[in-house]
Amino acid sequence: MQKYKDLIFYDPDTKVNFTIHPGNMEYQRGRSGGWMAIGIPPDGYGLDEEPFQVGEMLIDMIADTQQADNITMVRMEEEQLEVEGADGDSDVGSVPLAEVVDGDEEV
């Protein structure tokens, strides 16, 4: 999950930009659990670090927020994938694709 470290996203609920903690992600159990990116709020807003579920909503918030000059966000359309199951049947599903390019290195 290193690809998310230090990225910035705007949280419409708190109306501030959070920075994703560079060395800390956590897994939360339960119905709405899963991998969480820990967002660090800016100083002076009286907010604590907060977990944000890694998924399409967080990826969209990151893509919609201006990043550092050495980071380029590339937004791709959803791609239809056809997967052949063990039973020989084909299943079709949509997978959101996104790519983060950090300088010369893809992450």
Secondary structure, 3 states (H helix, E strand, C coil): CHHHCCCEEEECCCCEEEEEEEEEEEEECCCCCEEEEEEECCCCCCCCCEEEECCHHHHHHHHCCCCCCCEEEEECCCEEEEEECCCCCEEEEEECCEEEEECCEEC
